Amino acid sequence: MGLKNKIQVNNTQALKAGNKEKLEALRYLNAQINDKEIAQGRKELTDEEIVKLINGQIKKLDESLSFFEKGGRKKLAEKTSSEITILKTYLPKQLSDEELEKEIEKIVKDNPNLPHPGALIGIAIKKLGAKADNKKISQITLKKFKNKV
């Protein structure tokens, strides 16, 4: 079962169970997926594209969460935190820091002739983007690149 189908099935289950928070989060995610498909000429999104969409949504929600917490908006912060938790269940298993470092070390060894870390970060994000946070990938890649030089 594809990720899109899994989200739709869970959407229906949340509706039947009366789980308003999950239902709201999944409906919004479904709307985002449908909008993206329409923008691409009704081409169905791949699981990888849906993961990117979810990551983008989580990033926006994280930003909102920090503003809500700073502003003392406790209920909105709780709701946003709950949405983030729901969306994270649809992401692939994230690599641990040690696993991520090993993967990045391989990428650095496989690409010894790259002149600057930006190109290396691009390769690492493309390869590992769904399995780890891009910010963490960038930080570790920079560290490994500096150690190489």
Stockholm file with secondary structure:
# STOCKHOLM 1.0

chainA/1-149         MGLKNKIQVNNTQALKAGNKEKLEALRYLNAQINDKEIAQGRKELTDEEIVKLINGQIKKLDESLSFFEKGGRKKLAEKTSSEITILKTYLPKQLSDEELEKEIEKIVKDNPNLPHPGALIGIAIKKLGAKADNKKISQITLKKFKNKV
#=GR chainA/1-149 SS CCHHHHHHHHHHHHHHHTCHHHHHHHHHHHHHHHHHHHHTTSCCCCHHHHHHHHHHHHHHHHHHHHHHHHTTCHHHHHHHHHHHHHHHTTSCCCCCHHHHHHHHHHHHHHCTTCSSHHHHHHHHHHHHTTTSCHHHHHHHHHHHHHHHC
#=GC SS_cons         CCHHHHHHHHHHHHHHHTCHHHHHHHHHHHHHHHHHHHHTTSCCCCHHHHHHHHHHHHHHHHHHHHHHHHTTCHHHHHHHHHHHHHHHTTSCCCCCHHHHHHHHHHHHHHCTTCSSHHHHHHHHHHHHTTTSCHHHHHHHHHHHHHHHC
//
